[in-house]
Amino acid sequence: MKNTIISALLFACAASGAAAQNSFSDPVTAQVLPGWVNADGTRVAALHLALEAGWKTYWRAPGDAGIPPAFDWSGSKNLRSVGVSWPAPDVFDQNGMRSIGYEDNLVIPLAITPTRPGQPVRLAVEMDLGVCSDICIPYELSLDAVLDSETTRPTPAIAAALAQRPFSAGEAGVTAATCRVEPTEDGILLEARVTMPTAGGREVAVIESGVPGVWVSEAETRRAGSSVIARSEMIHTDGGAIALDRKAIRITVLGSSHAVDIQGCTPG
């Protein structure tokens, strides 16, 4: 039932967005920041998204009220692999719903490995994302740039975005991360317990299953002494069983001071 409701909301959002998109100026503009080349031949570049005042876009795990971004790099040339780094996002509460994302300007750093190091890379990307103001609409961006700069000097805007990434578990002083699961009527309930110093202010945890096709509910988060405790329900979108791999679970704790990225958990 929850999946049906979520699908209906997203369909309604897409339908209203298609009709409304022509009534507004573009809420987002984008460009490729060419970045620099590393000593080993890999490159660092970025996508720069500039949002109009009052508009937001979403993080990789956007929450129940968001639309997850997707990238298609298939039009690129001399591109073996690309890794996406997300700066720590903000938490938005509006009309009783929570979303995770960004406003104003967003720089998304890219770690690029060429097929033939030392040669230019044609970076072509189709990006599907959601943007929200008074309405939420799906949006498509097409970017195409040739990365041929030989500079080794970091681009300040990209370096700043890399510095805004969540801390790793080790950097943040995480000493334990456990996950306990129990069955529910529609799937499973996962309770994560992360032992760590405070991330500042109200802490919000986001749990990602690491399993394709699994919907994860907004986490109920609280702090108990030295631990952050988060509970989320997981439901497979096709109604099937969930083959959960604790090593693939990703827990991000967002606080007012910093964010923490925890990869994997042990049985709790």
Summary of the structure (lengths in Angstrom):
residues: 268
radius of gyration: 19.5
end to end distance: 29.0
largest distance: 56.7
contacts: 820
relative contact order: 0.17
helix: 14%
strand: 48%
